[in-house]
Amino acid sequence: MPRLSIVIPNYNYGRFADRFFGSIAAQTMQLDDVEILFVDDGSDDDSLLQAAKWQERIRCARFEILTPPRSGKPGLVRNFGLAQATGDLLQCLDPDDSIFPDYLAACVEAFGTDNHIGVVYTDYREHSSHGVRDVEVPKFTQGLLRTQNGLPPAAMIRRSLWDGGIRYRDNTEYEDWDFWIQCQMAGARFHHIQQVLYNYEIHGTNFSNHAVSRDGNAKAQIVLNNTCFFHPEVEKWARSYLRGRLHGQAMQRGYIPTPVDVKKLLRDVEKRVRELGPRS
């Protein structure tokens, strides 16, 4: 059984293949007990040709190219690959990004220090049209996860979380945020490696850019997916937002309101109603 399974959800990212697979081939950790599952979501570029090229070049325990029916949902593509994975540790990596040479070794080593660790993540380097910056991920807390997704775009997880039923859901565009909440609710311990070991690329075809346009809906659905994790007032906000009620405002992008925020929203609405006065 491989120690690590790497699942690569792909749609029309063939142009990034050399950079991405080159970063895997350059890992300081031996890949003898690593399996790679490239899951293509109906690409019409040269993605499959590029994957086949690197399938011949990278020496690992297993390298499979999988072609399920197109879903258009990265989370479902990840689920398909994870269902085929056999490793003790699981890692999803988007092929438009890349990893530093020590990334896999550092993450795998961290799991060996504590059997209770369920999720391992690192700091990352963000590349966008605005330039390049190193992002130091904030300390993980449940409170932070309830309002923001402070985790990086990729993290390695212990297989027991997947076996316990945690899945990427397709009813929210913030599917990774929803996934981390599920891990937390399952009792996973999150371990932060305070090193920049991952390159995150922001560009026009990122699925995350689509999520921005549906920010309010995506956040509200996260709350309703995980009601036990959120305060009842926040659940009321989520239901109000999806129903189009005035006090269910979306708040700032990438931020789920706290109970205090929700009560303030309601007070503001009541004030506006009083100012408008009764209708004739």
N, C-alpha and C positions, 0 to 999 in steps of 0.2 A: 504494500500500500504506500503510495507517495506521501511524503511528509507535507507537501504543499501543493494545492491546486490553484492555478491562476486562470480566471475566467475573463475573457476579453469580449465584451459586447461591441459589435461593430455595425455601422451603417455608412457607407460611402466615405470611409476614412483611409482609403488606400494610399493617399498622398502623404500620410504621416507614418506609414509602415516602417520605413527604414530607420527613422529616428526612434520609434517606439520599440521595435524588436531589437534594434541595436543596443538599446539600454538594457534589455533583458539579457542579451548575449554577453554584455560587459559586466554582469554581476560578479562580485567577489565570491559569493557563495556558489558552490558547485550545484549544478542543476540535475544531478543524477537521480534524486528522488523528488523532482518537481514535474508536475504535469501541466500542460498548457492547453486550454480549451478555447479556441477561437470560434465565437458564435456570430455568424453573419445574419443580419436582419434584412435580407433581400437587396443587397447593394447592387447598383448598376454601374459601378466604376470598376477599377482593377483590384479591388480589395481581396478577392479570392486568389487571384494570381500572386499578389504580394504575400499573402499568408502562406501559400504553397511554396513560394521561394524560401521563406524563412523556416518553414517546416523542415526543409532539407538542411538548413544551416545550423539550427539550434539543436544541440545534443541534450536531450532530457529524457525523463522516464516515459513520457507520452506527449504527443502533440497531435491533437485532433482538430479538424476543421468541420464545424457543425453548421447546417443550413436549415433551420426550422422555417415554417411559413412566416411571412412578414407580419409583425405585430405593430411596429411603429412606437413601441414602448420600451425604452432601455431597461426598465426594471424587469419586465417579463423576459427579455432576452437574457438578463443576468440569471433569473430564476431557472431558465432552461439549461444554461451552462452549469449552474451550481447543482442542479439535479443529476447531472452526469459526472460530477466531480467525485473523486474517491479519497482526497487528501485529508489529513488530520486538521490542517489549517486551510482556510479559504481566503482568496484575495481576488477582488474584481478590479480591473484596471482598464480605463478608457484608452483606446489606441491613439487619441490625439494628444495624450500626455506622455510623460516618460519618467523613469526613476533613476536616482543616483546609484552608482555602483554598490554602495553598502546598504541599500534600502532593504532588500529581502533578508540579508543576514541579520541586520539589526532587529527587524520585526520578529523573525523566527526566534532569535536568541531571547528576546523579551518574554516570550511565552514560556520559555524554560525556567524563568526565575520564579514563577508563581502559578500554580495550577488553577488559581481562581481568576486569573486574567482571561477575559473573553474577547476584548477588542484592543488592538494595538494600532496607534496612528502616530504620524510624525508632523513636524512643521513642513511647510512647502514653499516653493518659489512660484509666484504668480506672474505669468506673462500675458500682457494685454496690449491693446493699442495705446494705452497710457504709459507703457513702459514695463519694467521688471521690478518686483519688490518681493522681499522675503516676508512671509507671514508667520509670526509666532502664534501658534494656536493657544487660546486662553485655557486656563486650568478647567478641567471638566467638572461640572456640577449638575445635579438634577435641575436646579433652578434655572441655570443658563439654558439647558436643553428645552425647558418649557417655553422659553421666549425666543431663542435663537438657535440656529444650527452652527455651533462653534467648532464642529469637527471638520477636518479637511475632506476633499472630494473622494479620497480613497483611504481604506483602512483594512487591516487583516483581522479575520475573526476565527475563533475556535469553531470547529465543526459542530460541536454540541449545540450551538445556537441554531444552526440550520436544522439539525435533527430534531430540535425542540419545536419546530414549526414556524420559525421566523422567516418571512418572505418579503420581497419587494412588492408593494401594492401599486396598482395601475390607476387608482382613482385620485392621486395627487401628483403634481409635477415635482414636488419636493420629496421624491421617493427615498432618497438617502436619509434625509432628516427623519422621516417616518420609520425607516429601518433601524436607525440608532435608538429611537425611543423604544421600539420593540425589544431591542437588546437590553436596554436599561430595565425595562419592566420585567424581563426574564432574570434579572439579578446579575447581569454581566458586569465585571469590573473593567473599567477603561484605563488603559495605560498609555501615557503620552511620552514619546521619545523626543526630547527637546533638541532636535537637529533638523535642518532643512535637507530632506532626502527625496523630495518629490517635485517634479515640474508640472504645474497646472496651467494649461493653455486656455485662455478665454478668447473666443473668436465668434464670428457671426453665425456659424452653424451649430454651436453648442446647444444641446437640449435645454440646458439651464437658462439660456436666453428666452426660450419659450415660456419657461416657468415664471419669469418676471412679469409677463403680460397677464398671467393668471394668478398673481400673488395671493390675493385675498381668498379665492376659492381653494387654492392649494393648501393654505394654512388652516382654513376652516375644516377642510377634510381631514387633515392630520389630527386635529382635536377630536373629531367625531370617530376617527379610527381608533383612538386611544383614550377614551373618556376617563378611564381609571387613573390616568397619568395627570389629568388636568383638573383644576378647580371647577365646581359646578357653574360658577359665574362665567368662566371662559367657555364652557360648553354652551351656555345660553348665547354668548356672543357668536359662536360658530354657527349655531342654528339660525340666529337672527340674520347673520350676514348672507347665508345661502338662501334665505327667504326674501332678501332684498329690503329688510327693514332698516329704517334710517339710522338707528343707533348701532347697527352692526357694521361700522366702518372698518376698513381693512387695516388701519394703522400704517406705520412705515413699512417699506418693503423688507421682507425677511424677518419680521418681528410679530410674534403672537402676543396679544395683550395679556397683562396680568389681571387678576380680579380688581385691583385698584383702578387700572386703566378702564376696565369695562364699566365700573360704577361712575367714573368721571364722564365717560361717553354718554351714559344714560342721563346724568345730571345736565350735561350740555344740551341734550335733546329736549329735556323738559323745560329748560330755560328758553330755548328757541320757541317752543310751543306757546309758552306764556307771553313772550314778546309779540308773537303774531296775533294773539288774542283769539276770541271765539269767532268762528265763521258765521256770517249772516245768512 
